[in-house]
């Protein structure tokens, strides 16, 4: 095993830790939103909780893309199709139930550059 392989594996570990952290956040925000009483919680508060959950899910999806690219670089999985790495528009929550479209480009594995 050479130095580059170790660096790639350490990057996979770091990306995995970040993904685990974000997934725990998604679970926490999901539970909070689910447990809100529709009659005792204002619509603004429910919308804010929904937006927070949406942002956490977006972050989770990005961390999954990052981990996949790192796994490809470490030769632990195969790359996705090339169109999976192209820039696309994602809807991002911007508060009180509103969203906007932003360009997003997933992390491209070094091997595909």
LINKAFEN-V747089 format. One record per residue. N is the residue number from 1. RES is the residue in three letters. PHI is phi in whole degrees, -180 to 180 (999 if undefined). OMEGA is omega in whole degrees, -180 to 180 (999 if undefined). Layout:
# LINKAFEN-V747089
N | RES | PHI | OMEGA
N | RES | PHI | OMEGA
This chain:
# LINKAFEN-V747089
1 | UNK | 999 | -179
2 | UNK | -99 | -176
3 | UNK | -61 | -179
4 | UNK | -63 | 178
5 | UNK | -63 | 179
6 | UNK | -65 | 178
7 | UNK | -61 | 179
8 | UNK | -63 | 179
9 | UNK | -67 | 177
10 | UNK | -64 | 177
11 | UNK | -66 | 176
12 | UNK | -61 | 180
13 | UNK | -62 | 179
14 | UNK | -62 | 179
15 | UNK | -65 | 179
16 | UNK | -65 | 178
17 | UNK | -61 | 179
18 | UNK | -64 | 179
19 | UNK | -65 | 178
20 | UNK | -61 | 180
21 | UNK | -60 | -179
22 | UNK | -69 | 179
23 | UNK | -65 | 176
24 | UNK | -64 | 178
25 | UNK | -64 | 178
26 | UNK | -61 | 179
27 | UNK | -61 | -179
28 | UNK | -61 | -179
29 | UNK | -69 | 178
30 | UNK | -65 | 178
31 | UNK | -63 | 180
32 | UNK | -62 | -180
33 | UNK | -66 | -179
34 | UNK | -63 | -175
35 | UNK | -83 | 179
36 | UNK | -69 | 177
37 | UNK | -82 | -176
38 | UNK | -62 | -177
39 | UNK | -89 | -177
40 | UNK | -106 | -178
41 | UNK | -114 | -179
42 | UNK | -66 | 180
43 | UNK | -64 | 179
44 | UNK | -65 | 180
45 | UNK | -68 | 177
46 | UNK | -65 | 178
47 | UNK | -64 | 179
48 | UNK | -64 | 178
49 | UNK | -66 | 177
50 | UNK | -64 | 178
51 | UNK | -63 | 179
52 | UNK | -63 | 178
53 | UNK | -66 | 179
54 | UNK | -61 | 179
55 | UNK | -64 | 179
56 | UNK | -65 | 178
57 | UNK | -67 | 177
58 | UNK | -63 | 179
59 | UNK | -63 | 178
60 | UNK | -60 | -179
61 | UNK | -62 | 179
62 | UNK | -67 | 179
63 | UNK | -66 | 176
64 | UNK | -65 | 176
65 | UNK | -62 | 180
66 | UNK | -62 | -180
67 | UNK | -63 | -180
68 | UNK | -60 | 179
69 | UNK | -61 | 179
70 | UNK | -67 | 177
71 | UNK | -66 | 177
72 | UNK | -63 | -180
73 | UNK | -63 | 180
74 | UNK | -91 | -179
75 | UNK | 60 | 180
76 | UNK | -103 | 174
77 | UNK | -159 | -179
78 | UNK | -86 | 177
79 | UNK | -70 | 174
80 | UNK | -78 | 175
81 | UNK | -66 | -175
82 | UNK | -61 | 180
83 | UNK | -69 | 177
84 | UNK | -69 | -178
85 | UNK | -101 | -179
86 | UNK | -79 | 177
87 | UNK | -64 | 179
88 | UNK | -143 | 179
89 | UNK | -94 | 174
90 | UNK | -120 | 177
91 | UNK | -88 | -178
92 | UNK | -113 | 178
93 | UNK | -67 | 179
94 | UNK | -129 | 172
95 | UNK | 104 | 176
96 | UNK | 51 | 175
97 | UNK | 82 | 180
98 | UNK | -95 | 177
99 | UNK | -145 | 176
100 | UNK | -140 | 180
101 | UNK | -87 | 177
102 | UNK | -128 | 176
103 | UNK | -75 | 178
104 | UNK | -137 | 176
105 | UNK | -119 | 179
106 | UNK | -62 | 178
107 | UNK | -64 | -180
108 | UNK | -94 | 177
109 | UNK | -59 | 180
110 | UNK | -56 | -177
111 | UNK | -67 | -178
112 | UNK | -100 | -180
113 | UNK | -82 | 999
